Structure formats: C-alpha cells, structure tokens
Amino acid sequence: MLATTLFLLAEGAAAAASPFSGFLPIILMVGVFYFLVIRPQSKLEKDRKLRLSKLDKGDQVRLNGGILGRVASIEDQIVLVEIADKVKIKVLKAEIADKWEPPAVSGTVVKTDGTEVRS
C-alpha cells in the first residue's frame, strides 16, 4: 500500500514539473492537420478563384451540379450560362466549378467488320 502511494505521488510530481508536456501532442496534431489538410485546400481554392476571375464570354464551364454550358454573359457575381440552344440559366459565379475543356475527338471509326478507318 505504501509503495502504491509513493508511486502515485511520484507520478503527480513528474506531471507537475512540465505543464506543457500534455499540450505538446495536441499542438503537433494541429500543426500536422494544418499542413496536410488546410493549406493545400486553401491553395486549390485560391487557384480556382483566379481561374473564375478570368472567365470570358464563350468559355465552356462545368457547374457544381454537373451541368455543362457556355458562358453567355457575366454581370458582377451572376453568370448567364447557355446549356442548350436558346436555353440560358442565371447562376452565381461561386457555383461554377471550373472551366471545362471538351475531350478531343479522334477521327477513328470502327466498321462492323472490325476494320478501322481514320479520317
């Protein structure tokens, strides 16, 4: 019983000697979280805002909902996007995910007999 009491007193004295030793792991976790999550995400958002500030009429864009369209006009924070012939919608500039470049179409056509024809 006496040994247990002395052991507990010794632990209490060691813990009281350095009050910051308990906070050190928390501080390290916050630092790692900042450099692995927050900083890269803020860089990506900064790049996205820069690309959106350079939007022009005629650019093809992808909206957050997955809708693809072409910019018809830009007014401050509202963008008029043409999603089909004579179909235009107003969206907030913040809801534009990014510019969209359509994939290049190859000129290869495969016939039913298995031969390829390139144009």
N, C-alpha and C positions, 0 to 999 in steps of 0.2 A: 504494500500500500504506500509506503514511504517512497519507494522507487518511482512509482507512478506519479505521485505528487511532484517529485523533483523533476521528472521528465516533462510534465506539463508546464511547470514554471520555467524550465529552460527553453521550451518552445515559445512561450509568451515573451521571454526576454529577447530571443532572437528575432521575433517578428517585430517587436517594438524598436529594435535597433535601426531598421531601414523601412521607413513608412512608404517609400516609393516602389519597393520590390513587388508589391501587389498590383500596382498600376502598370508596371512595365509590359507585361504580356498584352494588356488591353491597348496600350499605346502602339505597340508593334502591330497588332491586328488592324488597327485603324490605318496605320501607315501603309501596310500591305494592301488593304482594301482600296485605299485612295489610288495607289499606283497601278493596281491591276484592273480596277473597275471604273472609277470615277474619271480619272484623267483621260484614258483612251476614249471613253464615251463622249466627253466634252470636246475632244479633238474632232471626232466624227461629226458631231452636231455643228461645230464651227465651220467645217468644210461644206456641209450640206447647206447651211445658211448662205455661204459665199456663192455656191452654185445657183441657189434660188435667186439671189440678188442679181445675177447675170441673165435671168430669163428674158427672152425676146419673143416677139410675135412670130409664130410659125414653129417654135420649138415643140417637139413631142415630149409629153410628160406622162408620168405614172402617178396616179393619186393614191392616197393611203388605202382606199378601199379596193385597189386593184384595177381601177378604170384607167384605160389608156386614151389619150386625146392629144389635141394640138392646141396650143395657146392662140386664142383669137385676139385678146386684148388684155392689158394689165392696167389696173387702176389701184394705186397705192397697195392695199393689202388684199384686194379682191381680183381674182383672175377669171376671165371668161374662157372656158375650155370647150372646144368643139369636139364632141365624142362621136358624131356621125354627121352625114350630110344634113345641114340645116338644123342640127340639134346641138344647142350650146347650153352649158350649165355654168353658174357662178360658183366658184369655190374660194375659200380662203387660201392665201398663199402658203400658210403654215400646213395646210392639208395636202400639199403637193409633196410626194415622197422624194422624187428625183426626176432628172431628165431621163428620157427613155430613148435609146437608140435601137431601132428595129434590127433584127439579125439579118445578115447578108444572105440573099437568096442565091443558091448555086444554080447553075444552068444545066444540071444533070437531070435527065428524065429517064426512068427505067421503064422499058416497054414490057408487055405481058410475056414475051418470050425470054425475058431475062437480059436482053442486051441494053447497054447504056448509050444514050445519045446526049452529047454535050452541045449546048448552043452558045 
